[in-house]
Amino acid sequence: MNTSTFINTLVNNSGKELQFSLPDNTIISGDLHITEIQHHSVDSVDCGGNQHSYNETVIQLWVNENSYKTAEWTTNKALKIIDLVGQKKSYQNEAELFIEFGDSDHPTSRYSIQNFAVQQERLVIDLMVKPTVCKPSLTRTAKAGACC
């Protein structure tokens, strides 16, 4: 999901409880925080010698496991932080958006948004981990032996 689609999904579900669901169906809960939003510009060369340039947005979530508080997360609260960051650093609307999270039960990972479930009072963001891939093998013009 790109950055603008994510933000528009939050806007279109204004005032709803916001939940993030990990691939093992764990709902991230507790004293939850958006600790930072990162803007990445990636310039890379794949194993076939092909150059790539793209942007990414990473929203980092953190749960204070030493706190007994449970933060109430709503789409509006997330949008307030997203707007604050956007005032300092413009978003690249087409940049792929990732959610970064880790705690004592889950190693820190960058998650992609697989789906979102709109419920009457809640928006649930289903997260997934994308596997790594050999980029040259994804193109129709890839030749045998064109990569590692």
C-alpha positions in Angstrom: 0.0 0.0 0.0 1.3 3.4 -0.8 1.5 6.3 1.6 -1.4 8.3 0.2 -3.7 5.3 0.2 -2.8 4.6 3.9 -3.4 8.2 4.9 -6.7 8.4 2.9 -7.9 5.2 4.6 -7.3 6.8 8.0 -9.1 10.0 6.9 -12.0 8.0 5.5 -12.4 6.2 8.8 -12.1 9.3 11.0 -12.7 8.7 14.7 -12.5 5.0 14.7 -10.4 2.8 17.0 -7.2 1.9 15.1 -5.7 -1.6 15.5 -2.7 -3.3 13.9 -2.9 -7.1 13.5 0.4 -9.0 13.1 0.7 -12.1 10.8 0.2 -14.4 13.9 -3.1 -12.5 14.5 -1.7 -10.7 17.6 -3.3 -7.3 17.9 -0.6 -4.8 19.0 -1.9 -3.4 22.2 -0.7 -1.8 25.4 1.1 1.5 25.8 1.4 2.0 22.1 3.3 4.9 20.4 4.2 6.0 16.9 7.8 6.7 17.7 8.8 8.1 14.3 8.0 8.3 10.7 10.9 7.7 8.3 11.2 8.8 4.7 13.7 6.6 2.8 15.1 7.2 -0.7 16.5 3.9 -2.0 19.1 3.6 -4.8 20.0 0.1 -5.4 21.5 -2.3 -7.9 20.1 -5.9 -8.0 22.1 -9.1 -8.7 21.4 -8.7 -12.4 23.1 -5.3 -12.5 19.8 -3.4 -12.9 19.5 -0.1 -11.1 16.4 0.8 -9.0 15.3 4.0 -7.3 12.3 4.3 -5.1 10.9 5.9 -2.0 9.6 4.3 1.2 7.7 5.6 4.2 8.2 3.7 7.5 5.9 4.2 10.5 7.6 2.8 13.5 5.4 1.5 16.3 6.6 0.9 19.9 4.9 -0.6 22.9 6.3 0.4 26.3 6.3 -3.0 27.9 7.2 -1.5 31.3 4.0 0.4 31.4 0.6 -0.9 32.6 -1.2 1.8 30.6 -3.2 0.9 27.5 -3.1 3.7 25.0 -6.4 4.3 23.2 -5.5 4.5 19.5 -7.8 6.1 17.0 -7.4 7.1 13.4 -7.5 10.7 14.5 -4.6 10.3 16.9 -2.5 8.6 14.2 -3.5 11.4 11.7 -2.4 14.1 14.2 1.1 12.5 14.3 1.2 12.0 10.5 0.2 15.7 10.0 2.8 16.9 12.5 5.5 14.9 10.6 4.2 16.1 7.2 4.6 19.7 8.3 8.3 19.1 8.8 9.0 16.7 6.0 6.7 16.2 2.9 5.4 12.7 2.2 6.0 11.0 -1.1 2.5 9.9 -1.9 3.4 7.0 -4.1 6.1 5.7 -1.7 5.4 2.2 -0.4 4.4 2.3 3.3 5.8 -0.1 5.9 5.0 -0.5 9.5 8.0 -1.3 11.7 7.4 -3.1 15.0 9.1 -5.4 17.5 8.7 -6.3 21.1 9.8 -9.1 23.4 7.6 -11.6 21.7 8.1 -10.4 18.1 11.4 -9.6 16.4 11.6 -6.2 14.9 10.3 -6.4 11.4 9.1 -4.2 8.5 5.6 -5.1 7.7 3.6 -4.4 4.6 -0.1 -3.8 4.8 -1.9 -6.8 3.5 -5.5 -5.6 4.0 -7.6 -3.4 6.2 -10.9 -4.3 7.7 -13.4 -1.5 8.2 -15.8 -2.3 11.1 -18.4 0.0 12.5 -16.2 1.4 15.3 -12.8 0.1 14.3 -10.2 0.0 11.5 -8.0 -3.1 11.7 -4.8 -3.0 9.6 -3.7 -6.5 8.8 0.1 -6.7 8.5 2.3 -9.2 6.6 6.0 -9.7 5.9 6.9 -9.8 2.3 9.5 -12.3 1.4 12.8 -11.2 -0.3 12.9 -11.8 -4.0 15.4 -11.8 -6.9 14.2 -8.8 -8.9 15.6 -9.9 -12.2 13.5 -13.1 -12.0 10.3 -10.9 -11.8 10.8 -9.5 -15.3 9.6 -11.3 -18.4 12.9 -10.4 -20.1 15.0 -12.0 -17.5 17.4 -14.5 -19.0 18.6 -17.7 -17.4 21.7 -16.9 -15.5 21.0 -13.1 -15.6 21.3 -13.0 -11.8 23.1 -14.8 -9.0 
